Amino acid sequence: TFSYKSIWSSIFHCISQLFQSLVSLQLPQEGVYLIDLFIPLLTQMIEIRQIATNDSSYKTLESSIGHAITLFGAPQLCSQVIPLKLPQATSTDFHILQEQLKQSNMWLLPLIAGYMTINSSNLSWFQSSLLPSAIELYQCAYYLSNTNQETHQTLAHALMAIVNNIWDCFIPCCNLPNDVMTSYKSLAKTLTSILQDI
């Protein structure tokens, strides 16, 4: 349980201001080290996000998590604090996929798309962490959409929503990425192969 629920919105607003102030220092490389100091705070914020209702404090909380993405970068945040845990499309079993959807942190994807900045954009992270899921989930959604069961159709729509959110993250990852010289060639080859298979 958590205390001071009545002032959560104000607390999260202060946290957002703190993260924005650190971003304004323009020391992007420091974010990797700063995250170690903030892991306990970020962990509690994530736990609160799991139980928070859709009110003003909920929106302020997501905003503060978004500013954490700006400061620390999605790769660091997702590897050290909160893994995305996207559904594994290796199985088309309806119940397994439905449970994986419940356990996933797919709500992070729109925040990554909206808050990732030049300082934290990274092509290799998208290619290794997000792109495989986009491909697998698309194939799984396509399979489920061709069945005649209404529950499968609903699940297919949910999976396609995740795929679209993943591709929304690709846009900021291409905004002056910090690894373009080392990762562009490999990613371009993968994307070309995907386009040829469509």
Secondary structure as UniProt FT lines:
FT   HELIX           5..7
FT   HELIX           8..24
FT   TURN            25..26
FT   HELIX           28..30
FT   HELIX           31..51
FT   HELIX           56..72
FT   HELIX           74..80
FT   TURN            89..90
FT   HELIX           94..103
FT   TURN            106..107
FT   HELIX           108..115
FT   HELIX           118..120
FT   HELIX           123..125
FT   HELIX           126..130
FT   HELIX           131..145
FT   HELIX           150..173
FT   TURN            178..179
FT   HELIX           180..197
//
